[in-house]
Amino acid sequence: MILLSEINATRQKMPQGWLNTLCFKMREGLPKAKDIFTWQLFKILLMGQSLSAMICGTAVTSQYLATIYYMNAPMLQSFINYTLLCITYTVALMFRKGDGNILQILKTKWWKYLLLGLIDVEANYAVVKAYQYTTITSIQLLDCFVIPVLMVLSWFILKTRYKAIHYVSVCVCLAGVGAMAGADILSGQDQGSSSHILLGDGLILISSTLYAISNVCQEYTVKNLSRVEFLGMVGLFGTIISGIQLGIVEHINVSKIQWTWEIALVLAGYSLCMYGFYSMMPVAVELSSATAVNLSLLTGDIFSLFFGIFLFQYNFSGLYVVSLVVILFGFIAFNVVPVSYLEGSDNPTTGPDNGNTQECVDEMTCEHTDLEKDQIKNRPDEIQSECVVINSAKM
């Protein structure tokens, strides 16, 4: 208990004016800049915006196929993506040994991954079909429904517990989406069919709900099992389900396609973007959470609009920039404070001893000289018991 007595003695010797210093306030609750803008946050931000760029790539190539080449075969596009996943990740599962082998997985969990594959395929199909019945602005607004649904499902299924800053950050991001939708209306970008707007809006809500279920299952799988297992099983059952649906629903449309190298090139671009998105998504979810990743994806629509200004002669609006900044601010604020999980949940979190020890070290070093800081940081094992006492006192 030597270190604890040293700390108490040091505190007693501190002048009263020191209590009003920035260091003391930071130790009492104000986060340091270096604790906010960490390498972990940078990785999550970079990963999230990379996913948004891929979503932008799929949107631009899909619009090219639909408006320039008049190709209406969304299930064919999904089938190619699932086939690529199957070729890589499902084959990788075949060479695994033990419980990670594909045969062992299918023996025990085949029906779960069958349902997951069905949910994922129909979520993709529903959102593409919605473009035929409602406007782009409605899709952008209603697509955000995935976030509250995802938070509710995470609360009950993953035992995730959010803090006030998380709810505020989500509201900030949704306000950014509202600014983007307003920019669409003011600049005349509110395009799309409105012949059956209620049907289109209903499809978007269904798609958002299915995406939320899929994302929750993905977060559980990648944090407790394996991302290769998740992608391999989704690739396997997604290929089977989308192949069957392709043969039933779109065989006539596919037969009417006038294949050229331009169409093949654009379709290949779409497939690569979607394959990259599916491959990177579990990595981003493992780094943060499914909710955080979906918040980062809100910028994908803005990137698509920026490309549309050059490719499809969209009108530019300053609200697009405002929307981008607001969404990124909300996303960063959401990731500053990590979410927590109830005890007994299956989600692994940072070991409590290590995390509390490091936090305690930071608190101790805040009020010491440079020499004392180095001495404390070089003795983390010795102060772990002291941290327990300090943290218990805080409780």
Secondary structure, 3 states (H helix, E strand, C coil): CHHHHHHHHHHHHCCHHHHHCHHHHHHHCCCCHHHHCCHHHHHHHHHHHHHHHHHHHHHHHHHHHHHHCCCCCHHHHHHHHHHHHHHHHHHHHHCCCHHHCHHHHHHHHHHHHHHHHHHHHHHHHHHHHHCCCCEHHHHHHHHHHHHHHHHHHHHHHCCEECCHHHHHHHHHHHHHHHHHHHHHHHCCCCCECCCCHHHHHHHHHHHHHHHHHHHHHHHHHHHHCCHHHHHHHHHHHHHHHHHHHHHHHCHHHHHCCCCCHHHHHHHHHHHHHHHHHHHHHHHHHHHCCHHHHHHHCCHHHHHHHHHHHHHCCCCCCHHHHHHHHHHHHHHHHHHHCCCEECCCCCCCCCCHHHHHHHHHHHHHHHCCCHHHHHHHHCCHHHHHHHHHHHHHHHC
